[in-house]
Each structure stands twice: as structure tokens, then as C-alpha cells.
Amino acid sequence: MSNATGRVDLEFIRQGIAHEREAAIRIYYKGQMLHTHYCADFICFDAVIVELKALEQLTTREEAQLINYLKASGKQKGLLLNFGAKSLAYKRMVLNLRESL
């Protein structure tokens, strides 16, 4: 566990935020479960995927990672937190999972 992950985990506990650390997200291809999975840093309240980064700045690569996690999990809300910049940077993401009629 990285220092940032450990600190965030402790803060979630301190704040009473229900969460799962290093949550496995199963991956399906055409209805078949693959023998691999994604590993989200946190899933909070069984609804929000939280990914931690330590980069100079967030890029589309990190955004794509979170979008893949959202699609695979069926969750709609995600949060990227970047501790690597001079000040905390974040990006909120919402995936629209409307089903086709």
C-alpha cells in the first residue's frame, strides 16, 4: 500500500466513510467473465470509484482508466485524486449508463 493510499484509507475510517480498498472489478467480454480483473484503489459507499495518482498532472490516460473501471463495474460515479501536483488536483466523472430501449 502506498503512503497516499494508506493515508486516504485512514481518513475514510476516521470520517466513517464505508469503503473497500483495492477492490477487484471483474471484466466481461461478450458476456463471458475473463480470468483477470481491474483493481480500483477504493470503492466508497458501494457507489463511487476513487482512484489515487501521484503525477505532475492528470492526463486522458488516467481518465480512460477510470472510465474502464466504471463501465466494468456498472457504477456511474468516479473520482480521480492527484497528490503529485503542487496542490491537490481532482476530476469528478459520471458515466451515463442508459440502457437502449
C-alpha positions in Angstrom: 0.0 0.0 0.0 1.4 3.4 -1.0 1.7 6.2 1.6 -1.1 8.2 -0.1 -3.4 5.1 -0.2 -2.7 4.4 3.4 -3.5 8.0 4.5 -6.7 8.1 2.4 -7.7 4.7 3.9 -7.2 6.0 7.4 -9.1 9.2 6.7 -12.0 7.3 5.3 -12.1 5.2 8.5 -11.8 8.4 10.6 -14.7 10.0 8.7 -16.8 6.9 8.8 -16.9 6.5 5.1 -17.8 3.0 4.1 -15.2 1.8 1.6 -13.4 -1.2 0.1 -9.6 -0.8 -0.6 -8.0 -2.3 -3.7 -11.4 -3.5 -4.9 -11.4 -6.2 -7.6 -13.6 -5.4 -10.6 -14.4 -8.4 -12.8 -14.1 -7.9 -16.5 -16.6 -9.5 -19.0 -16.2 -9.8 -22.8 -19.4 -10.6 -24.7 -21.0 -12.0 -21.6 -18.0 -14.2 -20.6 -16.1 -13.4 -17.4 -12.3 -13.1 -18.2 -9.7 -14.6 -15.9 -8.4 -11.1 -15.0 -9.8 -8.1 -13.2 -9.2 -4.4 -12.6 -8.2 -3.2 -9.2 -9.7 0.1 -8.1 -7.9 1.9 -5.3 -11.2 2.4 -3.4 -14.9 1.9 -3.9 -16.8 4.2 -1.5 -20.4 3.6 -0.3 -20.5 0.8 -2.9 -21.2 3.6 -5.5 -18.1 5.8 -6.1 -14.8 4.5 -7.6 -11.9 6.6 -6.2 -8.5 6.4 -8.0 -5.4 7.9 -6.5 -2.5 9.2 -8.6 0.8 10.9 -7.9 1.6 12.7 -11.2 2.6 16.2 -12.2 -0.8 16.4 -13.9 -3.7 14.1 -14.8 -4.0 13.0 -18.4 -6.5 11.3 -20.7 -4.8 8.0 -19.8 -5.9 8.2 -16.1 -9.4 9.4 -17.2 -9.7 6.4 -19.6 -8.6 4.0 -16.8 -11.4 5.4 -14.6 -14.0 5.1 -17.4 -13.0 1.5 -18.0 -13.5 0.8 -14.2 -16.9 2.5 -14.3 -18.0 0.5 -17.3 -16.8 -2.8 -16.0 -18.3 -2.2 -12.5 -21.6 -0.8 -13.7 -21.1 2.1 -11.3 -21.8 5.7 -12.5 -19.6 7.9 -10.4 -15.8 8.2 -10.2 -13.2 10.5 -8.7 -9.6 10.9 -9.7 -7.4 12.4 -6.9 -3.9 13.5 -7.8 -1.4 14.1 -5.0 1.6 14.7 -7.2 1.0 18.3 -8.2 1.8 21.3 -6.1 -1.8 21.2 -4.7 -4.4 18.5 -4.7 -6.0 18.1 -8.2 -9.1 16.2 -8.8 -11.6 15.2 -11.5 -15.1 14.0 -11.0 -16.5 11.7 -13.6 -20.1 10.5 -14.2 -20.8 7.7 -16.7 -24.2 7.7 -18.3 -25.3 4.1 -18.4 -28.7 4.5 -20.0 -29.9 1.2 -21.4 -31.0 1.1 -25.0 -34.8 0.8 -25.5 
